[in-house]
Amino acid sequence: MIGFSYSETTSPLLLSVPWLYISLKSIKIYPGYRRYEIMKHIAVIGNRAVTSPDFSLNDLPGSAGRIDILCRCVNSAFLLSHGIRKDVILYLILRGAGDPPKIITLDGRYLKHLNPDERSTGALLKIALKKGLGLKDGEMQRSTPGITVRRGDLRDLIKDGNFDPVIYLHEASGDIRKMREAIKEWLEKTPLFVLGDHIGVSREDEEFLDELDAIRVSLGPRSLHADHCITILLNEIDRIELDYA
């Protein structure tokens, strides 16, 4: 499958749709672009994010263990200008007070009711956590469209997901911009990108990732907010998939 972009010119070509004009001269072909076929899997660890719905939407940072960070990660993972990324699956790993641990999964192919503000995203997570009350190990419950919740942690996610490879986003690692060919190979498989919240990834999690031979990748020379990391990561992947120099 190929993708293309177009712009207005003085000699438009009228297609079968009466209101759509396109010029053959302005078409740019992106070889190898396969929209929505290659899913990008991203896991964010919320070290203190609450695991029960007993929090106030008016105080996400204070009452919900910084679940506001996860809300921003959701927005960065899916929201485009006037659209939603359909090729992303985001896993939020919540370990805070209430009923830990929980994994909330958001699948861009089916996601609905997602708005740019943190409060409405927090409401979606709150509904999922309410649906997930009392879940036993390995049990999963559907929430709103495109969102599920299960009991589990990072180990359970990776064990059940058959991800290959696992990529750990860490600033003290190899530069992603020097890994273009490697990323192309990863995207042909089922890659999982792992990052932490403001606290980061624990030593125990790092040891687990090392046991898996997880690949460490840096997005730049400075530590960034988790939601910014997701934006940069997906932008780098866009540039590779679209063969954008």
C-alpha positions as CSV (number, residue, x, y, z in Angstrom):
1,M,0.0,0.0,0.0
2,I,1.2,3.5,-0.7
3,G,0.4,6.9,0.8
4,F,0.3,10.3,-0.9
5,S,-0.2,13.9,-0.2
6,Y,-1.6,16.6,-2.5
7,S,-1.9,20.4,-2.8
8,E,-3.8,22.7,-5.0
9,T,-2.4,23.7,-8.4
10,T,-3.7,25.7,-11.4
11,S,-4.6,22.5,-13.3
12,P,-6.6,20.2,-11.0
13,L,-7.8,16.8,-12.1
14,L,-11.4,16.2,-11.2
15,L,-11.9,12.7,-9.7
16,S,-15.1,10.7,-9.3
17,V,-15.9,12.6,-6.1
18,P,-17.2,16.0,-7.3
19,W,-15.7,18.1,-4.6
20,L,-12.2,16.5,-4.6
21,Y,-9.6,18.0,-6.9
22,I,-6.1,16.6,-7.2
23,S,-3.2,17.3,-9.4
24,L,-1.0,14.5,-10.7
25,K,2.0,16.8,-10.6
26,S,1.6,17.5,-6.9
27,I,1.3,13.8,-5.8
28,K,4.1,12.6,-3.7
29,I,4.5,8.8,-3.3
30,Y,5.8,7.3,0.0
31,P,7.0,3.8,-0.9
32,G,6.7,1.3,1.8
33,Y,4.1,3.2,3.8
34,R,1.5,0.8,5.1
35,R,-1.1,2.8,7.1
36,Y,-2.5,1.0,10.1
37,E,-1.0,-2.4,9.2
38,I,2.0,-2.1,11.5
39,M,0.8,-1.6,15.1
40,K,3.1,0.3,17.5
41,H,2.9,-1.0,21.0
42,I,3.9,1.4,23.8
43,A,3.9,0.7,27.6
44,V,4.1,3.5,30.2
45,I,4.7,2.6,33.8
46,G,2.7,4.7,36.2
47,N,4.5,4.0,39.5
48,R,2.0,5.8,41.7
49,A,-1.0,6.0,39.5
50,V,-4.1,4.9,41.5
51,T,-5.7,1.6,40.7
52,S,-9.2,2.4,42.0
53,P,-11.7,4.9,40.6
54,D,-11.8,6.8,43.9
55,F,-10.2,10.0,42.7
56,S,-11.3,13.4,41.7
57,L,-11.3,14.5,38.1
58,N,-10.7,18.0,39.4
59,D,-7.4,17.0,41.1
60,L,-5.7,14.4,38.9
61,P,-2.2,15.2,40.0
62,G,-3.0,15.2,43.7
63,S,-5.7,12.7,44.2
64,A,-4.8,10.1,41.6
65,G,-1.0,9.5,42.0
66,R,-0.1,11.7,39.0
67,I,-2.4,9.9,36.7
68,D,-2.4,13.2,34.8
69,I,0.9,12.2,33.4
70,L,-0.7,9.0,31.9
71,C,-3.6,11.2,30.5
72,R,-1.0,13.3,28.6
73,C,0.6,10.1,27.4
74,V,-2.7,8.9,26.0
75,N,-3.2,12.2,24.2
76,S,0.3,12.1,22.8
77,A,0.0,8.5,21.6
78,F,-3.3,9.0,19.7
79,L,-4.2,12.5,19.0
80,L,-3.3,14.1,15.6
81,S,-4.6,17.3,14.2
82,H,-8.2,16.4,13.4
83,G,-7.7,12.7,13.8
84,I,-6.6,9.7,15.9
85,R,-3.7,7.4,15.2
86,K,-5.2,4.0,14.4
87,D,-1.9,2.1,14.5
88,V,-1.0,2.5,18.2
89,I,-1.8,0.3,21.2
90,L,-1.0,2.0,24.5
91,Y,-0.6,0.0,27.7
92,L,-0.8,2.0,31.0
93,I,0.7,0.0,33.9
94,L,-0.8,1.4,37.1
95,R,0.9,0.5,40.4
96,G,-0.6,3.0,42.9
97,A,-3.0,2.7,45.8
98,G,-6.3,1.0,45.6
99,D,-6.2,-2.4,43.8
100,P,-2.8,-2.8,42.2
101,P,-1.5,-3.8,39.7
102,K,-3.6,-2.9,36.7
103,I,-3.0,-2.6,33.0
104,I,-5.3,-0.3,31.0
105,T,-5.0,-1.0,27.3
106,L,-6.1,1.6,24.7
107,D,-6.4,0.4,21.1
108,G,-6.4,3.2,18.5
109,R,-8.3,1.0,16.0
110,Y,-11.4,1.1,18.2
111,L,-10.9,4.0,20.4
112,K,-13.8,6.5,20.8
113,H,-14.7,9.5,23.0
114,L,-11.1,10.7,23.3
115,N,-10.7,14.4,23.6
116,P,-7.6,16.6,24.0
117,D,-8.2,17.7,27.6
118,E,-6.8,15.7,30.5
119,R,-10.0,15.7,32.4
120,S,-12.0,13.8,29.9
121,T,-9.2,11.3,29.4
122,G,-9.1,10.9,33.2
123,A,-12.8,10.1,33.1
124,L,-12.1,7.3,30.6
125,L,-9.5,5.9,32.8
126,K,-11.8,6.2,35.9
127,I,-14.5,4.3,34.1
128,A,-12.0,1.5,33.2
129,L,-10.8,1.3,36.8
130,K,-14.3,1.0,38.0
131,K,-14.9,-1.8,35.5
132,G,-11.7,-3.5,36.8
133,L,-12.6,-3.6,40.4
134,G,-12.2,-7.1,41.8
135,L,-10.5,-8.6,38.8
136,K,-8.4,-11.8,39.5
137,D,-5.0,-12.5,38.0
138,G,-5.3,-12.7,34.2
139,E,-8.9,-11.5,34.0
140,M,-9.8,-8.8,31.6
141,Q,-12.8,-6.5,31.4
142,R,-14.0,-4.3,28.5
143,S,-14.6,-0.7,29.3
144,T,-15.5,2.1,26.8
145,P,-14.8,1.4,23.1
146,G,-11.2,0.6,22.5
147,I,-10.3,0.4,26.2
148,T,-9.9,-2.7,28.3
149,V,-8.5,-3.3,31.9
150,R,-6.9,-6.3,33.4
151,R,-5.0,-7.2,36.5
152,G,-1.3,-7.5,35.7
153,D,2.0,-5.8,35.6
154,L,4.9,-5.2,33.2
155,R,6.0,-8.9,33.4
156,D,2.5,-10.1,32.7
157,L,2.2,-7.8,29.7
158,I,5.4,-8.9,28.1
159,K,4.9,-12.6,29.0
160,D,1.4,-12.6,27.3
161,G,2.2,-10.2,24.4
162,N,4.8,-12.1,22.4
163,F,6.6,-8.8,21.7
164,D,9.7,-8.8,19.6
165,P,11.8,-6.8,20.2
166,V,11.3,-5.0,23.5
167,I,12.8,-1.5,23.4
168,Y,13.5,0.4,26.5
169,L,13.5,4.2,26.0
170,H,16.4,5.7,28.1
171,E,18.4,8.8,27.5
172,A,21.8,7.1,28.2
173,S,21.5,4.8,25.1
174,G,22.0,4.7,21.4
175,D,20.6,7.6,19.4
176,I,17.3,6.6,17.6
177,R,18.3,8.7,14.6
178,K,21.2,6.4,14.0
179,M,19.0,3.3,14.1
180,R,16.9,3.9,11.0
181,E,17.5,0.5,9.4
182,A,17.1,-1.3,12.7
183,I,13.8,0.4,13.3
184,K,12.6,-0.7,9.9
185,E,13.3,-4.3,10.9
186,W,11.6,-3.9,14.3
187,L,8.5,-2.5,12.7
188,E,8.2,-5.7,10.6
189,K,7.8,-7.6,13.9
190,T,5.8,-6.7,17.0
191,P,7.9,-4.1,18.9
192,L,7.0,-2.9,22.4
193,F,8.4,0.5,23.5
194,V,8.7,0.8,27.3
195,L,9.1,4.0,29.3
196,G,8.5,5.3,32.8
197,D,6.6,8.2,34.2
198,H,8.2,11.1,36.2
199,I,9.7,8.6,38.6
200,G,11.2,6.5,35.8
201,V,11.7,2.8,35.5
202,S,12.7,1.0,38.7
203,R,15.9,-0.9,39.1
204,E,13.9,-4.1,39.4
205,D,12.2,-3.4,36.1
206,E,15.5,-2.5,34.4
207,E,16.9,-5.8,35.6
208,F,13.9,-7.6,34.1
209,L,14.3,-5.8,30.8
210,D,18.0,-6.7,30.8
211,E,17.1,-10.3,31.2
212,L,15.0,-10.0,28.1
213,D,17.9,-8.4,26.2
214,A,15.7,-5.3,25.7
215,I,17.2,-2.8,23.3
216,R,18.0,0.6,24.9
217,V,17.2,3.6,22.7
218,S,17.6,7.3,23.4
219,L,15.4,10.0,22.0
220,G,17.9,12.7,22.7
221,P,20.5,14.0,25.1
222,R,18.1,15.2,27.8
223,S,15.5,13.6,30.1
224,L,12.0,14.5,28.7
225,H,8.5,14.2,30.0
226,A,6.9,10.8,29.1
227,D,4.3,12.3,26.9
228,H,6.9,14.3,25.0
229,C,8.9,11.1,24.5
230,I,5.9,9.4,22.9
231,T,5.4,12.3,20.5
232,I,9.0,12.2,19.5
233,L,9.1,8.4,19.1
234,L,6.0,8.4,16.9
235,N,7.4,11.3,14.9
236,E,10.6,9.4,14.2
237,I,8.6,6.3,13.2
238,D,6.4,8.4,10.9
239,R,9.5,9.8,9.2
240,I,10.8,6.2,8.6
241,E,7.5,4.8,7.4
242,L,6.9,7.7,5.1
243,D,10.5,7.7,4.0
244,Y,10.7,11.4,5.0
245,A,14.3,12.5,4.9
